[in-house]
Amino acid sequence: MFDSSFLRAVLHFHLLSAVIVAAACFALLKGLRHVFRDIQHAPEDQTFTPAGSWDEAEKKLGTTEPPYPADFFPGHRQVKTAFGKIQVFEWGPAEGEKVLLVHGLSTPCIALSNMANEFVNNGYRVMVFDLFGRGYSDAPNDLRYDARLYIAQLLLVLSSSTLPWTGSNAFHLVGFSLGGSIAVAFAARQSRWIYSLRLLPEWLRLRLLRANLEPRIGTPSADVPDEDHADIGFDDVFISADRPYVRIGDVIKWQLEQNPGFVSAYLSTIRSALVYRRHDLMWSLLEEQLASRRLGQNAPPGLPGGRFSLILAERDAIIVKEEFLDDMQSVIGPQAADIVVMKGGHEVAVSRGKYVASVAIRSWQMRSS
């Protein structure tokens, strides 16, 4: 016969083991419950905040015509994507060289109308669009507004055309302010497609955080310096030669009412470091691509000559010329950039858009000749 004390010991051991295993399983299940709860996703139609229609904004603002009509440019289309719809315009000669314009942090693409129309008038095919959460584009509400999201948006915009916008040296890329930051990030990753890269007062490399860049409560736009530091208040600049009675401030005010995703998109862009922190890595990646194009016969396609163009404004209180050049050249160096300094402030892409386009066109024509 077995010793009863031995049997009790064995039984006690198995009971204790069962309790330990049960406790471990309970803890595991409890942990997994939290994990699965955290990774549950909302239905796709709830992952973006829809932009309002102009009718809704009219009712709120008490106006009969929005400062930025949905059909302001020719070639209007709304592209439906998994991130929500994107407002896109494409017009100009189908056989012309292609130009993609990317607007700034606060202003939708209407701000680049003078520049866009000048390109079209000179035979170029132009595409502009509203960044997520701006203008008539929806705002993803479950994602960070970092370089990855904006690069994905550019890819969606390019693929929405019936014409080919991809391939070697497919298009010129022009970015203003935040759009310059996005253009740098895109060119660093998709350099083969870029025929030329042109940046207008660009925000990617600033000595940040500057107090005069922080959004101010009660002001319609923090895209630019306050009026004490500018030749003209940015919000007072007329948005387009085609709408001389509409100012940038009018568009920003309308956007605040029309697009409920604007504020969250604006703040997420800032928190995601696309604007305010130093992105030496992105510039370094771009410099690698540019340097590989300066090798001569074995150079890969895209960004011919391994250079890009930079337009700075003499009296820009946001992008201080001397500071910017010092910072940029510590990463890229003078051999990579063709620099043009223009009269004016941070608003040059809007107020002098036609002239900016003419400068770009002359440089492209000289390179082609």
Buried (B, 14 or more C-beta within 10 A) or exposed (E): EEEEEEEEEEEEEEEEEEEEEEEEEEEEEEEEEEEEEEEEEEEEEEBBBBBBEBEBBBEEBEBEEBBBEBEBBEBBBBBEBEBBBBBBBBBBEEEBBBBBBBBBBBBBBBBBBBBBBBBBEBEBBBBBBBBBBBBBBBBBBEBBBBBBBBBBBBBBBBEBBEEEBEEEBBBBBBBBBBBBBBBBBBBBBBBBBBBBBBBBBBBBBBEEEEEEBEBEEEEBBBBBBEEEBBBEBBBEBBBBEEBEEBBBBBBBBBBBBBBBBBBBBBEBBBBBBBBBBBBEEBBEBBBEBBBBBEEEEEBEBBBEEBBBBBBBBEBBBBBBBEEBBEBBEEBBEEEBBBBBEBEBBBBBBBBBBBBBBBBBBEBBEEEEE
